[in-house]
């Protein structure tokens, strides 16, 4: 447990690697005017009909390189807002009302942009949703799924099942979902409390962080091929475009480890501020962006020299980071501020912030997962 400044923000690292933050007088989520999902209290801290999470009134500057409107979307898992929001990346405008969830933390998109797979962390399921109509149904995977990734060929999805316990008896499962039938076809046993999962670009391997390290999976056979021990508290993970190097954010150790994907050997350690939690790479693999939770900043790492080139101030408690497919922007989910900071890669500055609407408490949104995908075919 850490204490930050006179306001005494206490970061809690839960058993399954989830983040919590204790702060004085945190109110209930704001009322959107819509019925609350079954079993949840109805929020009462703002007027009925007030927007709960919407783009800020100031659109910000344009990034140096942008795709045309409608080319692709961002899907943001709002754990505290009980939904996944869809946003047109070029215009930063919301699309539809989003998908209802229960504290979802992870989201992934099929290559054609037609379906979403959402780790519905507050339940025992992955939600499969139509990106056009919003129609959704649950797939049972086990207790408290944390993250989900879709293979590059779109044929399967992997979901990490944390189980809420890092000790003996805790879950060590990655559930394999056939995306044609949307059924779990097998479980892969990795380390206890699996956290993040990512596929290599060619789809041959998948990599999972967990309580004891990183597990390497043969994605064709859905079998474990290697276990890499790591005592640094691995959380976020990214793999370079060539599939040769893994970049693992280790908040306990305060660093990013660079690991040889073929051998499991550590090739470098990069100091990365206070509690580095998430990491993503540019499409060419030249830079890594690391969300430093307790520093309220993102570190920019040169992957050739393995040195931090600089840091960019964002919102409070950044715990998710994702680079746009064209490499022009980095979107950062700020868990405590309840906002998304948009960084222009060319200038290295924040050019826009997507924030809570009128009458809301920003902490309620908790944007803890961000995924980009092609706009759905019928959109």
GIQUI-V128720 format. One record per residue. RES is the residue in one letter. SS is DSSP state (hx for helix, st for strand, lp for the rest). PHI is phi in whole degrees, 0 to 359 (none if undefined). NEAR is the number of other ideal C-beta (glycine too) atoms within 10 Angstrom. Layout:
res:ss:phi:near
RES:SS:PHI:NEAR
RES:SS:PHI:NEAR
This chain:
res:ss:phi:near
X:lp:none:7
X:st:239:12
X:st:246:10
X:st:242:16
X:lp:59:6
X:lp:287:6
X:lp:276:8
X:lp:54:10
X:st:275:17
X:st:249:12
X:st:278:20
X:st:246:11
X:st:264:17
X:lp:288:13
X:lp:301:15
X:lp:270:24
X:lp:88:23
X:lp:283:21
X:st:255:21
X:st:227:10
X:st:222:18
X:st:267:11
X:lp:218:12
X:lp:295:7
X:lp:50:5
X:lp:276:11
X:lp:275:13
X:lp:290:13
X:lp:301:26
X:lp:286:26
X:lp:276:19
X:lp:265:21
X:lp:90:12
X:lp:260:14
X:lp:299:9
X:lp:285:14
X:lp:302:12
X:lp:305:6
X:lp:87:7
X:lp:249:13
X:lp:293:8
X:lp:282:10
X:lp:296:19
X:lp:225:11
X:lp:266:14
X:lp:210:23
X:lp:294:10
X:lp:305:10
X:lp:88:10
X:lp:292:16
X:lp:295:16
X:lp:258:27
X:st:211:28
X:lp:212:17
X:lp:301:20
X:lp:295:15
X:lp:289:8
X:lp:260:9
X:lp:292:12
X:lp:81:15
X:lp:282:13
X:lp:273:12
X:lp:286:21
X:lp:296:12
X:lp:228:13
X:lp:222:16
X:lp:283:15
X:lp:289:8
X:lp:307:12
X:lp:90:14
X:lp:295:14
X:st:207:18
X:st:236:24
X:st:254:24
X:st:245:25
X:st:246:27
X:st:279:31
X:st:260:26
X:lp:300:26
X:lp:271:19
X:lp:256:27
X:lp:57:23
X:st:196:24
X:st:248:27
X:st:266:26
X:st:253:26
X:st:227:21
X:st:290:18
X:lp:293:25
X:lp:291:19
X:lp:263:14
X:lp:58:19
X:st:260:13
X:st:289:17
X:lp:242:20
X:lp:70:12
X:lp:262:12
X:lp:87:21
X:st:251:25
X:st:290:20
X:lp:218:26
X:lp:236:17
X:lp:57:20
X:lp:296:28
X:lp:245:29
X:st:238:28
X:st:213:28
X:st:217:25
X:st:232:23
X:lp:290:21
X:lp:303:14
X:lp:277:13
X:lp:78:20
X:lp:277:18
X:st:227:22
X:st:248:28
X:st:240:26
X:st:238:29
X:st:284:32
X:st:276:27
X:lp:300:26
X:lp:283:18
X:lp:232:18
X:lp:247:15
X:st:214:22
X:st:254:28
X:st:270:23
X:st:255:20
X:st:232:22
X:st:283:15
X:lp:291:26
X:lp:269:16
X:lp:270:10
X:lp:82:16
X:lp:299:10
X:st:221:17
X:st:213:10
X:st:272:14
X:st:238:21
X:st:291:12
X:lp:235:26
X:lp:129:19
X:lp:292:17
X:lp:57:23
X:st:296:33
X:st:258:28
X:st:214:28
X:st:210:30
X:st:220:24
X:st:256:23
X:lp:295:21
X:lp:302:14
X:lp:275:13
X:lp:77:16
X:lp:273:15
X:st:213:21
X:st:232:27
X:st:254:26
X:st:236:28
X:st:277:32
X:st:249:26
X:lp:287:30
X:lp:75:21
X:lp:74:16
X:lp:209:17
X:lp:266:18
X:lp:275:9
X:lp:300:6
X:lp:93:8
X:lp:288:21
X:lp:294:27
X:lp:231:22
X:st:259:23
X:st:248:29
X:st:276:25
X:st:258:21
X:st:251:23
X:st:282:14
X:lp:284:17
X:lp:281:9
X:lp:260:9
X:lp:53:15
X:st:233:11
X:st:286:18
X:st:258:11
X:st:190:13
X:st:246:16
X:st:251:21
X:st:265:12
X:lp:246:29
X:lp:280:23
X:lp:294:21
X:lp:57:27
X:lp:299:31
X:lp:245:25
X:lp:256:28
X:st:223:26
X:st:215:22
X:st:265:23
X:lp:290:21
X:lp:299:15
X:lp:277:12
X:lp:79:17
X:lp:283:14
X:st:231:21
X:st:230:24
X:st:230:26
X:st:232:27
X:st:273:31
X:st:206:28
X:lp:302:22
X:lp:251:19
X:st:155:19
X:st:230:25
X:st:251:23
X:st:258:21
X:st:242:23
X:st:283:14
X:lp:286:24
X:lp:285:10
X:lp:261:9
X:lp:56:16
X:st:229:10
X:st:287:16
X:st:247:12
X:st:197:15
X:st:240:16
X:st:248:23
X:st:286:9
X:lp:207:22
X:lp:265:10
X:lp:274:18
X:lp:74:21
X:st:301:28
X:st:232:27
X:st:287:25
X:st:211:24
X:st:220:24
X:st:239:22
X:lp:290:20
X:lp:303:15
X:lp:279:11
X:lp:76:17
X:lp:262:14
X:st:232:21
X:st:252:28
X:st:243:26
X:st:243:28
X:st:279:33
X:st:237:24
X:lp:296:27
X:lp:294:14
X:lp:276:18
X:lp:69:19
X:st:205:19
X:st:244:28
X:st:265:22
X:st:256:20
X:st:241:25
X:st:291:14
X:lp:294:20
X:lp:279:12
X:lp:251:10
X:lp:82:17
X:lp:277:10
X:st:283:14
X:st:257:13
X:st:183:16
X:st:234:15
X:st:244:23
X:st:302:12
X:lp:217:27
X:lp:67:21
X:lp:265:15
X:lp:62:24
X:st:296:31
X:st:246:28
X:st:225:27
X:st:212:27
X:st:213:25
X:st:244:20
X:lp:291:20
X:lp:303:13
X:lp:272:10
X:lp:77:18
X:lp:280:14
X:st:227:18
X:st:242:27
X:st:247:24
X:st:239:28
X:st:280:34
X:st:262:27
X:hx:303:26
X:hx:278:19
X:hx:265:21
X:lp:54:21
X:st:208:20
X:st:241:29
X:st:271:23
X:st:255:20
X:st:250:24
X:st:280:14
X:lp:284:19
X:lp:281:9
X:lp:275:10
X:lp:58:16
X:st:232:12
X:st:284:18
X:st:279:11
X:st:171:11
X:st:233:17
X:st:236:19
X:st:290:12
X:lp:232:26
X:lp:276:22
X:lp:273:19
X:lp:61:27
X:st:294:32
X:st:225:27
X:st:215:25
X:st:212:26
X:st:211:23
X:st:269:22
X:lp:295:24
X:lp:302:15
X:lp:274:18
X:lp:76:16
X:lp:274:20
X:st:224:24
X:st:236:27
X:st:258:26
X:st:235:28
X:st:272:30
X:st:261:28
X:lp:299:26
X:lp:275:21
X:lp:290:22
X:lp:71:26
X:st:230:23
X:st:242:30
X:st:269:25
X:st:253:23
X:st:259:24
X:st:276:21
X:lp:297:20
X:lp:295:13
X:lp:269:11
X:lp:76:14
X:st:236:12
X:st:282:19
X:st:254:17
X:st:199:21
X:st:225:19
X:st:265:25
X:lp:233:21
X:st:290:22
X:lp:277:18
X:lp:297:12
X:lp:77:14
X:lp:246:25
X:lp:256:19
X:hx:306:20
X:hx:299:20
X:hx:293:23
X:lp:289:32
X:lp:49:27
X:st:285:28
X:st:256:27
X:st:213:28
X:st:224:24
X:st:222:23
X:st:251:19
X:st:208:24
X:st:299:18
X:lp:300:22
X:lp:299:20
X:lp:307:10
X:lp:263:10
X:lp:288:15
